[in-house]
Amino acid sequence: MRLFGKRRKIQFTDKTHPMMGIVSAGIGVVCLIVTLVLFIGAGKAKGHAPAWYGYIGTLDMLVSLFGFIIGIRCLRQEDIYITTPSIGITLNGILTLGFILLLFVGVL
């Protein structure tokens, strides 16, 4: 009779958290915060925000694209945990696609 259920086995691995994956996830979080701040600021200005909002938004899109690319490159490494690169790829990919969609809607 077992009182404590299944015991967990301890597994030792050589996997590490890749630095590029951590940077990609960090870039994604920072770009998300900047995007939210820009949206709130443009909403408070009722659509008449200064031009530098657009410049910062474009820079944010490029940085997000950079984070997406380094996240993809990071997944090609061996013996790594894929959690942080996956978070970075997801956040940066969604932000980049959102900015591209916003750019096309603005042109129309």
PDB file as gemmi writes it, atoms N, CA and C in Angstrom:
CRYST1    1.000    1.000    1.000  90.00  90.00  90.00 P 1                      
ATOM      1  N   MET A   1       0.830  -1.176   0.000  1.00  0.00           N  
ATOM      2  CA  MET A   1       0.000   0.000   0.000  1.00  0.00           C  
ATOM      3  C   MET A   1       0.880   1.247   0.000  1.00  0.00           C  
ATOM      4  N   ARG A   2       0.598   2.133  -0.958  1.00  0.00           N  
ATOM      5  CA  ARG A   2       1.374   3.369  -1.046  1.00  0.00           C  
ATOM      6  C   ARG A   2       0.595   4.504  -0.414  1.00  0.00           C  
ATOM      7  N   LEU A   3       1.252   5.211   0.445  1.00  0.00           N  
ATOM      8  CA  LEU A   3       0.603   6.338   1.105  1.00  0.00           C  
ATOM      9  C   LEU A   3       0.812   7.652   0.345  1.00  0.00           C  
ATOM     10  N   PHE A   4       1.891   7.724  -0.396  1.00  0.00           N  
ATOM     11  CA  PHE A   4       2.255   8.997  -1.012  1.00  0.00           C  
ATOM     12  C   PHE A   4       2.115   9.006  -2.529  1.00  0.00           C  
ATOM     13  N   GLY A   5       1.499   8.026  -3.113  1.00  0.00           N  
ATOM     14  CA  GLY A   5       1.312   8.006  -4.557  1.00  0.00           C  
ATOM     15  C   GLY A   5       2.605   7.687  -5.275  1.00  0.00           C  
ATOM     16  N   LYS A   6       2.644   8.043  -6.530  1.00  0.00           N  
ATOM     17  CA  LYS A   6       3.836   7.779  -7.330  1.00  0.00           C  
ATOM     18  C   LYS A   6       4.964   8.719  -6.919  1.00  0.00           C  
ATOM     19  N   ARG A   7       6.118   8.164  -6.891  1.00  0.00           N  
ATOM     20  CA  ARG A   7       7.291   8.987  -6.610  1.00  0.00           C  
ATOM     21  C   ARG A   7       7.852   9.500  -7.929  1.00  0.00           C  
ATOM     22  N   ARG A   8       8.275  10.723  -7.905  1.00  0.00           N  
ATOM     23  CA  ARG A   8       8.867  11.302  -9.104  1.00  0.00           C  
ATOM     24  C   ARG A   8      10.310  10.837  -9.235  1.00  0.00           C  
ATOM     25  N   LYS A   9      10.679  10.540 -10.443  1.00  0.00           N  
ATOM     26  CA  LYS A   9      12.059  10.183 -10.706  1.00  0.00           C  
ATOM     27  C   LYS A   9      12.822  11.454 -11.062  1.00  0.00           C  
ATOM     28  N   ILE A  10      13.986  11.575 -10.524  1.00  0.00           N  
ATOM     29  CA  ILE A  10      14.824  12.731 -10.836  1.00  0.00           C  
ATOM     30  C   ILE A  10      15.627  12.400 -12.075  1.00  0.00           C  
ATOM     31  N   GLN A  11      15.531  13.273 -13.066  1.00  0.00           N  
ATOM     32  CA  GLN A  11      16.269  13.069 -14.299  1.00  0.00           C  
ATOM     33  C   GLN A  11      17.275  14.196 -14.461  1.00  0.00           C  
ATOM     34  N   PHE A  12      18.490  13.831 -14.728  1.00  0.00           N  
ATOM     35  CA  PHE A  12      19.536  14.807 -14.949  1.00  0.00           C  
ATOM     36  C   PHE A  12      19.763  14.938 -16.450  1.00  0.00           C  
ATOM     37  N   THR A  13      19.746  16.160 -16.950  1.00  0.00           N  
ATOM     38  CA  THR A  13      19.955  16.391 -18.378  1.00  0.00           C  
ATOM     39  C   THR A  13      21.031  17.443 -18.564  1.00  0.00           C  
ATOM     40  N   ASP A  14      21.486  17.518 -19.786  1.00  0.00           N  
ATOM     41  CA  ASP A  14      22.468  18.543 -20.145  1.00  0.00           C  
ATOM     42  C   ASP A  14      21.808  19.726 -20.837  1.00  0.00           C  
ATOM     43  N   LYS A  15      20.482  19.779 -20.804  1.00  0.00           N  
ATOM     44  CA  LYS A  15      19.782  20.870 -21.471  1.00  0.00           C  
ATOM     45  C   LYS A  15      19.970  22.171 -20.703  1.00  0.00           C  
ATOM     46  N   THR A  16      20.004  23.263 -21.447  1.00  0.00           N  
ATOM     47  CA  THR A  16      20.146  24.583 -20.832  1.00  0.00           C  
ATOM     48  C   THR A  16      19.089  25.517 -21.406  1.00  0.00           C  
ATOM     49  N   HIS A  17      18.865  26.606 -20.720  1.00  0.00           N  
ATOM     50  CA  HIS A  17      17.999  27.662 -21.233  1.00  0.00           C  
ATOM     51  C   HIS A  17      18.866  28.560 -22.109  1.00  0.00           C  
ATOM     52  N   PRO A  18      18.576  28.632 -23.404  1.00  0.00           N  
ATOM     53  CA  PRO A  18      19.438  29.395 -24.307  1.00  0.00           C  
ATOM     54  C   PRO A  18      19.294  30.901 -24.096  1.00  0.00           C  
ATOM     55  N   MET A  19      20.413  31.587 -24.174  1.00  0.00           N  
ATOM     56  CA  MET A  19      20.419  33.036 -23.981  1.00  0.00           C  
ATOM     57  C   MET A  19      19.620  33.740 -25.078  1.00  0.00           C  
ATOM     58  N   MET A  20      19.728  33.251 -26.313  1.00  0.00           N  
ATOM     59  CA  MET A  20      18.975  33.882 -27.406  1.00  0.00           C  
ATOM     60  C   MET A  20      17.474  33.707 -27.207  1.00  0.00           C  
ATOM     61  N   GLY A  21      17.055  32.602 -26.626  1.00  0.00           N  
ATOM     62  CA  GLY A  21      15.635  32.397 -26.347  1.00  0.00           C  
ATOM     63  C   GLY A  21      15.131  33.331 -25.266  1.00  0.00           C  
ATOM     64  N   ILE A  22      15.950  33.542 -24.245  1.00  0.00           N  
ATOM     65  CA  ILE A  22      15.584  34.471 -23.174  1.00  0.00           C  
ATOM     66  C   ILE A  22      15.499  35.890 -23.723  1.00  0.00           C  
ATOM     67  N   VAL A  23      16.445  36.258 -24.579  1.00  0.00           N  
ATOM     68  CA  VAL A  23      16.433  37.594 -25.190  1.00  0.00           C  
ATOM     69  C   VAL A  23      15.206  37.754 -26.083  1.00  0.00           C  
ATOM     70  N   SER A  24      14.870  36.723 -26.841  1.00  0.00           N  
ATOM     71  CA  SER A  24      13.695  36.780 -27.717  1.00  0.00           C  
ATOM     72  C   SER A  24      12.414  36.962 -26.908  1.00  0.00           C  
ATOM     73  N   ALA A  25      12.279  36.235 -25.809  1.00  0.00           N  
ATOM     74  CA  ALA A  25      11.092  36.378 -24.958  1.00  0.00           C  
ATOM     75  C   ALA A  25      11.064  37.762 -24.310  1.00  0.00           C  
ATOM     76  N   GLY A  26      12.223  38.257 -23.880  1.00  0.00           N  
ATOM     77  CA  GLY A  26      12.302  39.597 -23.293  1.00  0.00           C  
ATOM     78  C   GLY A  26      11.927  40.674 -24.289  1.00  0.00           C  
ATOM     79  N   ILE A  27      12.400  40.526 -25.520  1.00  0.00           N  
ATOM     80  CA  ILE A  27      12.044  41.481 -26.568  1.00  0.00           C  
ATOM     81  C   ILE A  27      10.535  41.458 -26.806  1.00  0.00           C  
ATOM     82  N   GLY A  28       9.961  40.269 -26.796  1.00  0.00           N  
ATOM     83  CA  GLY A  28       8.516  40.150 -26.999  1.00  0.00           C  
ATOM     84  C   GLY A  28       7.719  40.853 -25.916  1.00  0.00           C  
ATOM     85  N   VAL A  29       8.135  40.700 -24.663  1.00  0.00           N  
ATOM     86  CA  VAL A  29       7.429  41.346 -23.549  1.00  0.00           C  
ATOM     87  C   VAL A  29       7.569  42.866 -23.635  1.00  0.00           C  
ATOM     88  N   VAL A  30       8.779  43.345 -23.920  1.00  0.00           N  
ATOM     89  CA  VAL A  30       9.000  44.797 -24.025  1.00  0.00           C  
ATOM     90  C   VAL A  30       8.203  45.381 -25.195  1.00  0.00           C  
ATOM     91  N   CYS A  31       8.195  44.689 -26.338  1.00  0.00           N  
ATOM     92  CA  CYS A  31       7.426  45.173 -27.489  1.00  0.00           C  
ATOM     93  C   CYS A  31       5.933  45.174 -27.202  1.00  0.00           C  
ATOM     94  N   LEU A  32       5.448  44.193 -26.459  1.00  0.00           N  
ATOM     95  CA  LEU A  32       4.037  44.161 -26.091  1.00  0.00           C  
ATOM     96  C   LEU A  32       3.682  45.351 -25.206  1.00  0.00           C  
ATOM     97  N   ILE A  33       4.532  45.663 -24.244  1.00  0.00           N  
ATOM     98  CA  ILE A  33       4.287  46.803 -23.354  1.00  0.00           C  
ATOM     99  C   ILE A  33       4.311  48.113 -24.141  1.00  0.00           C  
ATOM    100  N   VAL A  34       5.302  48.270 -25.025  1.00  0.00           N  
ATOM    101  CA  VAL A  34       5.390  49.491 -25.835  1.00  0.00           C  
ATOM    102  C   VAL A  34       4.159  49.624 -26.734  1.00  0.00           C  
ATOM    103  N   THR A  35       3.713  48.521 -27.308  1.00  0.00           N  
ATOM    104  CA  THR A  35       2.529  48.545 -28.165  1.00  0.00           C  
ATOM    105  C   THR A  35       1.295  48.975 -27.380  1.00  0.00           C  
ATOM    106  N   LEU A  36       1.124  48.419 -26.197  1.00  0.00           N  
ATOM    107  CA  LEU A  36      -0.025  48.797 -25.375  1.00  0.00           C  
ATOM    108  C   LEU A  36       0.021  50.268 -24.980  1.00  0.00           C  
ATOM    109  N   VAL A  37       1.216  50.760 -24.651  1.00  0.00           N  
ATOM    110  CA  VAL A  37       1.361  52.178 -24.294  1.00  0.00           C  
ATOM    111  C   VAL A  37       1.020  53.066 -25.496  1.00  0.00           C  
ATOM    112  N   LEU A  38       1.476  52.670 -26.687  1.00  0.00           N  
ATOM    113  CA  LEU A  38       1.159  53.449 -27.892  1.00  0.00           C  
ATOM    114  C   LEU A  38      -0.332  53.438 -28.195  1.00  0.00           C  
ATOM    115  N   PHE A  39      -0.976  52.282 -28.042  1.00  0.00           N  
ATOM    116  CA  PHE A  39      -2.416  52.210 -28.297  1.00  0.00           C  
ATOM    117  C   PHE A  39      -3.195  53.057 -27.303  1.00  0.00           C  
ATOM    118  N   ILE A  40      -2.818  52.999 -26.045  1.00  0.00           N  
ATOM    119  CA  ILE A  40      -3.513  53.797 -25.025  1.00  0.00           C  
ATOM    120  C   ILE A  40      -3.286  55.290 -25.284  1.00  0.00           C  
ATOM    121  N   GLY A  41      -2.050  55.664 -25.630  1.00  0.00           N  
ATOM    122  CA  GLY A  41      -1.761  57.070 -25.922  1.00  0.00           C  
ATOM    123  C   GLY A  41      -2.513  57.577 -27.133  1.00  0.00           C  
ATOM    124  N   ALA A  42      -2.586  56.757 -28.180  1.00  0.00           N  
ATOM    125  CA  ALA A  42      -3.327  57.167 -29.371  1.00  0.00           C  
ATOM    126  C   ALA A  42      -4.821  57.236 -29.085  1.00  0.00           C  
ATOM    127  N   GLY A  43      -5.299  56.373 -28.215  1.00  0.00           N  
ATOM    128  CA  GLY A  43      -6.721  56.421 -27.844  1.00  0.00           C  
ATOM    129  C   GLY A  43      -7.053  57.656 -27.042  1.00  0.00           C  
ATOM    130  N   LYS A  44      -6.153  58.047 -26.139  1.00  0.00           N  
ATOM    131  CA  LYS A  44      -6.386  59.257 -25.356  1.00  0.00           C  
ATOM    132  C   LYS A  44      -6.327  60.511 -26.225  1.00  0.00           C  
ATOM    133  N   ALA A  45      -5.529  60.450 -27.298  1.00  0.00           N  
ATOM    134  CA  ALA A  45      -5.442  61.589 -28.220  1.00  0.00           C  
ATOM    135  C   ALA A  45      -6.579  61.564 -29.237  1.00  0.00           C  
ATOM    136  N   LYS A  46      -7.457  60.577 -29.130  1.00  0.00           N  
ATOM    137  CA  LYS A  46      -8.627  60.432 -30.006  1.00  0.00           C  
ATOM    138  C   LYS A  46      -8.245  60.394 -31.483  1.00  0.00           C  
ATOM    139  N   GLY A  47      -7.166  59.661 -31.767  1.00  0.00           N  
ATOM    140  CA  GLY A  47      -6.754  59.478 -33.154  1.00  0.00           C  
ATOM    141  C   GLY A  47      -5.872  60.574 -33.702  1.00  0.00           C  
ATOM    142  N   HIS A  48      -5.604  61.614 -32.936  1.00  0.00           N  
ATOM    143  CA  HIS A  48      -4.772  62.722 -33.401  1.00  0.00           C  
ATOM    144  C   HIS A  48      -3.434  62.732 -32.671  1.00  0.00           C  
ATOM    145  N   ALA A  49      -2.798  61.567 -32.613  1.00  0.00           N  
ATOM    146  CA  ALA A  49      -1.512  61.438 -31.927  1.00  0.00           C  
ATOM    147  C   ALA A  49      -0.404  62.050 -32.790  1.00  0.00           C  
ATOM    148  N   PRO A  50       0.666  62.496 -32.169  1.00  0.00           N  
ATOM    149  CA  PRO A  50       1.784  63.059 -32.939  1.00  0.00           C  
ATOM    150  C   PRO A  50       2.427  62.009 -33.852  1.00  0.00           C  
ATOM    151  N   ALA A  51       3.217  62.464 -34.798  1.00  0.00           N  
ATOM    152  CA  ALA A  51       3.837  61.571 -35.779  1.00  0.00           C  
ATOM    153  C   ALA A  51       4.849  60.630 -35.143  1.00  0.00           C  
ATOM    154  N   TRP A  52       5.441  61.039 -34.027  1.00  0.00           N  
ATOM    155  CA  TRP A  52       6.451  60.171 -33.426  1.00  0.00           C  
ATOM    156  C   TRP A  52       5.842  58.896 -32.861  1.00  0.00           C  
ATOM    157  N   TYR A  53       4.545  58.842 -32.648  1.00  0.00           N  
ATOM    158  CA  TYR A  53       3.887  57.588 -32.286  1.00  0.00           C  
ATOM    159  C   TYR A  53       4.063  56.562 -33.407  1.00  0.00           C  
ATOM    160  N   GLY A  54       3.918  57.016 -34.630  1.00  0.00           N  
ATOM    161  CA  GLY A  54       4.104  56.137 -35.785  1.00  0.00           C  
ATOM    162  C   GLY A  54       5.538  55.681 -35.936  1.00  0.00           C  
ATOM    163  N   TYR A  55       6.481  56.584 -35.662  1.00  0.00           N  
ATOM    164  CA  TYR A  55       7.890  56.217 -35.750  1.00  0.00           C  
ATOM    165  C   TYR A  55       8.237  55.162 -34.698  1.00  0.00           C  
ATOM    166  N   ILE A  56       7.743  55.366 -33.500  1.00  0.00           N  
ATOM    167  CA  ILE A  56       8.007  54.383 -32.440  1.00  0.00           C  
ATOM    168  C   ILE A  56       7.316  53.055 -32.758  1.00  0.00           C  
ATOM    169  N   GLY A  57       6.123  53.112 -33.333  1.00  0.00           N  
ATOM    170  CA  GLY A  57       5.423  51.894 -33.728  1.00  0.00           C  
ATOM    171  C   GLY A  57       6.178  51.124 -34.797  1.00  0.00           C  
ATOM    172  N   THR A  58       6.743  51.849 -35.774  1.00  0.00           N  
ATOM    173  CA  THR A  58       7.537  51.197 -36.824  1.00  0.00           C  
ATOM    174  C   THR A  58       8.801  50.581 -36.241  1.00  0.00           C  
ATOM    175  N   LEU A  59       9.462  51.297 -35.353  1.00  0.00           N  
ATOM    176  CA  LEU A  59      10.638  50.758 -34.691  1.00  0.00           C  
ATOM    177  C   LEU A  59      10.278  49.537 -33.852  1.00  0.00           C  
ATOM    178  N   ASP A  60       9.126  49.589 -33.200  1.00  0.00           N  
ATOM    179  CA  ASP A  60       8.650  48.462 -32.402  1.00  0.00           C  
ATOM    180  C   ASP A  60       8.401  47.244 -33.288  1.00  0.00           C  
ATOM    181  N   MET A  61       7.864  47.462 -34.483  1.00  0.00           N  
ATOM    182  CA  MET A  61       7.634  46.357 -35.412  1.00  0.00           C  
ATOM    183  C   MET A  61       8.955  45.731 -35.854  1.00  0.00           C  
ATOM    184  N   LEU A  62       9.953  46.552 -36.135  1.00  0.00           N  
ATOM    185  CA  LEU A  62      11.248  46.034 -36.568  1.00  0.00           C  
ATOM    186  C   LEU A  62      11.950  45.268 -35.442  1.00  0.00           C  
ATOM    187  N   VAL A  63      11.864  45.781 -34.228  1.00  0.00           N  
ATOM    188  CA  VAL A  63      12.461  45.085 -33.089  1.00  0.00           C  
ATOM    189  C   VAL A  63      11.740  43.757 -32.844  1.00  0.00           C  
ATOM    190  N   SER A  64      10.436  43.756 -32.994  1.00  0.00           N  
ATOM    191  CA  SER A  64       9.664  42.533 -32.840  1.00  0.00           C  
ATOM    192  C   SER A  64      10.037  41.519 -33.920  1.00  0.00           C  
ATOM    193  N   LEU A  65      10.248  41.964 -35.131  1.00  0.00           N  
ATOM    194  CA  LEU A  65      10.693  41.074 -36.205  1.00  0.00           C  
ATOM    195  C   LEU A  65      12.069  40.498 -35.886  1.00  0.00           C  
ATOM    196  N   PHE A  66      12.957  41.325 -35.337  1.00  0.00           N  
ATOM    197  CA  PHE A  66      14.274  40.861 -34.924  1.00  0.00           C  
ATOM    198  C   PHE A  66      14.156  39.791 -33.837  1.00  0.00           C  
ATOM    199  N   GLY A  67      13.278  40.002 -32.858  1.00  0.00           N  
ATOM    200  CA  GLY A  67      13.063  39.012 -31.806  1.00  0.00           C  
ATOM    201  C   GLY A  67      12.518  37.707 -32.353  1.00  0.00           C  
ATOM    202  N   PHE A  68      11.638  37.793 -33.359  1.00  0.00           N  
ATOM    203  CA  PHE A  68      11.100  36.600 -34.013  1.00  0.00           C  
ATOM    204  C   PHE A  68      12.213  35.820 -34.706  1.00  0.00           C  
ATOM    205  N   ILE A  69      13.091  36.526 -35.406  1.00  0.00           N  
ATOM    206  CA  ILE A  69      14.176  35.874 -36.142  1.00  0.00           C  
ATOM    207  C   ILE A  69      15.155  35.204 -35.188  1.00  0.00           C  
ATOM    208  N   ILE A  70      15.536  35.872 -34.097  1.00  0.00           N  
ATOM    209  CA  ILE A  70      16.491  35.220 -33.190  1.00  0.00           C  
ATOM    210  C   ILE A  70      15.832  34.068 -32.435  1.00  0.00           C  
ATOM    211  N   GLY A  71      14.532  34.117 -32.234  1.00  0.00           N  
ATOM    212  CA  GLY A  71      13.833  32.980 -31.633  1.00  0.00           C  
ATOM    213  C   GLY A  71      13.853  31.765 -32.544  1.00  0.00           C  
ATOM    214  N   ILE A  72      13.644  31.994 -33.838  1.00  0.00           N  
ATOM    215  CA  ILE A  72      13.696  30.902 -34.825  1.00  0.00           C  
ATOM    216  C   ILE A  72      15.111  30.322 -34.900  1.00  0.00           C  
ATOM    217  N   ARG A  73      16.092  31.195 -34.925  1.00  0.00           N  
ATOM    218  CA  ARG A  73      17.481  30.724 -34.992  1.00  0.00           C  
ATOM    219  C   ARG A  73      17.869  29.953 -33.740  1.00  0.00           C  
ATOM    220  N   CYS A  74      17.294  30.334 -32.618  1.00  0.00           N  
ATOM    221  CA  CYS A  74      17.611  29.672 -31.354  1.00  0.00           C  
ATOM    222  C   CYS A  74      17.072  28.239 -31.320  1.00  0.00           C  
ATOM    223  N   LEU A  75      15.934  28.006 -31.957  1.00  0.00           N  
ATOM    224  CA  LEU A  75      15.347  26.657 -31.951  1.00  0.00           C  
ATOM    225  C   LEU A  75      16.187  25.639 -32.701  1.00  0.00           C  
ATOM    226  N   ARG A  76      17.105  26.085 -33.513  1.00  0.00           N  
ATOM    227  CA  ARG A  76      17.964  25.169 -34.269  1.00  0.00           C  
ATOM    228  C   ARG A  76      19.107  24.609 -33.427  1.00  0.00           C  
ATOM    229  N   GLN A  77      19.315  25.158 -32.256  1.00  0.00           N  
ATOM    230  CA  GLN A  77      20.369  24.646 -31.374  1.00  0.00           C  
ATOM    231  C   GLN A  77      19.942  23.313 -30.781  1.00  0.00           C  
ATOM    232  N   GLU A  78      20.907  22.549 -30.351  1.00  0.00           N  
ATOM    233  CA  GLU A  78      20.624  21.240 -29.768  1.00  0.00           C  
ATOM    234  C   GLU A  78      20.726  21.306 -28.251  1.00  0.00           C  
ATOM    235  N   ASP A  79      20.049  20.394 -27.587  1.00  0.00           N  
ATOM    236  CA  ASP A  79      20.073  20.240 -26.133  1.00  0.00           C  
ATOM    237  C   ASP A  79      19.689  21.520 -25.397  1.00  0.00           C  
ATOM    238  N   ILE A  80      18.546  22.075 -25.766  1.00  0.00           N  
ATOM    239  CA  ILE A  80      18.037  23.268 -25.093  1.00  0.00           C  
ATOM    240  C   ILE A  80      16.603  23.023 -24.671  1.00  0.00           C  
ATOM    241  N   TYR A  81      16.170  23.777 -23.688  1.00  0.00           N  
ATOM    242  CA  TYR A  81      14.752  23.820 -23.361  1.00  0.00           C  
ATOM    243  C   TYR A  81      14.100  24.776 -24.348  1.00  0.00           C  
ATOM    244  N   ILE A  82      12.956  24.392 -24.897  1.00  0.00           N  
ATOM    245  CA  ILE A  82      12.346  25.202 -25.951  1.00  0.00           C  
ATOM    246  C   ILE A  82      11.270  26.148 -25.425  1.00  0.00           C  
ATOM    247  N   THR A  83      11.167  26.291 -24.117  1.00  0.00           N  
ATOM    248  CA  THR A  83      10.118  27.133 -23.546  1.00  0.00           C  
ATOM    249  C   THR A  83      10.317  28.602 -23.903  1.00  0.00           C  
ATOM    250  N   THR A  84      11.470  29.151 -23.593  1.00  0.00           N  
ATOM    251  CA  THR A  84      11.671  30.583 -23.831  1.00  0.00           C  
ATOM    252  C   THR A  84      11.713  30.942 -25.318  1.00  0.00           C  
ATOM    253  N   PRO A  85      12.355  30.136 -26.187  1.00  0.00           N  
ATOM    254  CA  PRO A  85      12.263  30.495 -27.604  1.00  0.00           C  
ATOM    255  C   PRO A  85      10.828  30.435 -28.130  1.00  0.00           C  
ATOM    256  N   SER A  86      10.050  29.480 -27.639  1.00  0.00           N  
ATOM    257  CA  SER A  86       8.657  29.365 -28.089  1.00  0.00           C  
ATOM    258  C   SER A  86       7.838  30.573 -27.650  1.00  0.00           C  
ATOM    259  N   ILE A  87       8.050  31.023 -26.423  1.00  0.00           N  
ATOM    260  CA  ILE A  87       7.358  32.225 -25.945  1.00  0.00           C  
ATOM    261  C   ILE A  87       7.754  33.431 -26.788  1.00  0.00           C  
ATOM    262  N   GLY A  88       9.049  33.564 -27.064  1.00  0.00           N  
ATOM    263  CA  GLY A  88       9.530  34.685 -27.875  1.00  0.00           C  
ATOM    264  C   GLY A  88       8.997  34.655 -29.291  1.00  0.00           C  
ATOM    265  N   ILE A  89       8.976  33.475 -29.897  1.00  0.00           N  
ATOM    266  CA  ILE A  89       8.469  33.352 -31.266  1.00  0.00           C  
ATOM    267  C   ILE A  89       6.978  33.693 -31.306  1.00  0.00           C  
ATOM    268  N   THR A  90       6.229  33.195 -30.325  1.00  0.00           N  
ATOM    269  CA  THR A  90       4.789  33.450 -30.311  1.00  0.00           C  
ATOM    270  C   THR A  90       4.485  34.937 -30.130  1.00  0.00           C  
ATOM    271  N   LEU A  91       5.085  35.546 -29.103  1.00  0.00           N  
ATOM    272  CA  LEU A  91       4.823  36.970 -28.848  1.00  0.00           C  
ATOM    273  C   LEU A  91       5.264  37.843 -30.021  1.00  0.00           C  
ATOM    274  N   ASN A  92       6.490  37.638 -30.460  1.00  0.00           N  
ATOM    275  CA  ASN A  92       7.017  38.483 -31.541  1.00  0.00           C  
ATOM    276  C   ASN A  92       6.308  38.228 -32.859  1.00  0.00           C  
ATOM    277  N   GLY A  93       5.920  36.987 -33.116  1.00  0.00           N  
ATOM    278  CA  GLY A  93       5.195  36.685 -34.353  1.00  0.00           C  
ATOM    279  C   GLY A  93       3.831  37.344 -34.379  1.00  0.00           C  
ATOM    280  N   ILE A  94       3.098  37.257 -33.271  1.00  0.00           N  
ATOM    281  CA  ILE A  94       1.774  37.887 -33.203  1.00  0.00           C  
ATOM    282  C   ILE A  94       1.896  39.405 -33.324  1.00  0.00           C  
ATOM    283  N   LEU A  95       2.870  39.990 -32.644  1.00  0.00           N  
ATOM    284  CA  LEU A  95       3.051  41.443 -32.725  1.00  0.00           C  
ATOM    285  C   LEU A  95       3.445  41.887 -34.129  1.00  0.00           C  
ATOM    286  N   THR A  96       4.351  41.148 -34.763  1.00  0.00           N  
ATOM    287  CA  THR A  96       4.771  41.514 -36.118  1.00  0.00           C  
ATOM    288  C   THR A  96       3.605  41.418 -37.094  1.00  0.00           C  
ATOM    289  N   LEU A  97       2.847  40.329 -37.012  1.00  0.00           N  
ATOM    290  CA  LEU A  97       1.683  40.193 -37.891  1.00  0.00           C  
ATOM    291  C   LEU A  97       0.647  41.275 -37.612  1.00  0.00           C  
ATOM    292  N   GLY A  98       0.462  41.610 -36.344  1.00  0.00           N  
ATOM    293  CA  GLY A  98      -0.478  42.677 -35.992  1.00  0.00           C  
ATOM    294  C   GLY A  98      -0.054  44.019 -36.546  1.00  0.00           C  
ATOM    295  N   PHE A  99       1.234  44.320 -36.471  1.00  0.00           N  
ATOM    296  CA  PHE A  99       1.721  45.588 -37.015  1.00  0.00           C  
ATOM    297  C   PHE A  99       1.597  45.617 -38.537  1.00  0.00           C  
ATOM    298  N   ILE A 100       1.881  44.505 -39.198  1.00  0.00           N  
ATOM    299  CA  ILE A 100       1.748  44.465 -40.655  1.00  0.00           C  
ATOM    300  C   ILE A 100       0.286  44.638 -41.051  1.00  0.00           C  
ATOM    301  N   LEU A 101      -0.616  43.974 -40.330  1.00  0.00           N  
ATOM    302  CA  LEU A 101      -2.049  44.131 -40.598  1.00  0.00           C  
ATOM    303  C   LEU A 101      -2.488  45.572 -40.362  1.00  0.00           C  
ATOM    304  N   LEU A 102      -2.009  46.176 -39.280  1.00  0.00           N  
ATOM    305  CA  LEU A 102      -2.342  47.573 -38.977  1.00  0.00           C  
ATOM    306  C   LEU A 102      -1.797  48.505 -40.057  1.00  0.00           C  
ATOM    307  N   LEU A 103      -0.635  48.193 -40.582  1.00  0.00           N  
ATOM    308  CA  LEU A 103      -0.040  48.999 -41.651  1.00  0.00           C  
ATOM    309  C   LEU A 103      -0.901  48.928 -42.922  1.00  0.00           C  
ATOM    310  N   PHE A 104      -1.356  47.718 -43.298  1.00  0.00           N  
ATOM    311  CA  PHE A 104      -2.184  47.588 -44.494  1.00  0.00           C  
ATOM    312  C   PHE A 104      -3.561  48.218 -44.306  1.00  0.00           C  
ATOM    313  N   VAL A 105      -4.134  48.112 -43.126  1.00  0.00           N  
ATOM    314  CA  VAL A 105      -5.429  48.735 -42.870  1.00  0.00           C  
ATOM    315  C   VAL A 105      -5.280  50.257 -42.921  1.00  0.00           C  
ATOM    316  N   GLY A 106      -4.162  50.769 -42.429  1.00  0.00           N  
ATOM    317  CA  GLY A 106      -3.921  52.216 -42.466  1.00  0.00           C  
ATOM    318  C   GLY A 106      -3.722  52.741 -43.872  1.00  0.00           C  
ATOM    319  N   VAL A 107      -3.158  51.946 -44.746  1.00  0.00           N  
ATOM    320  CA  VAL A 107      -2.941  52.362 -46.126  1.00  0.00           C  
ATOM    321  C   VAL A 107      -4.275  52.405 -46.882  1.00  0.00           C  
ATOM    322  N   LEU A 108      -5.159  51.462 -46.572  1.00  0.00           N  
ATOM    323  CA  LEU A 108      -6.453  51.431 -47.250  1.00  0.00           C  
ATOM    324  C   LEU A 108      -7.278  52.557 -46.727  1.00  0.00           C  
TER     325      LEU A 108                                                      
END                                                                             
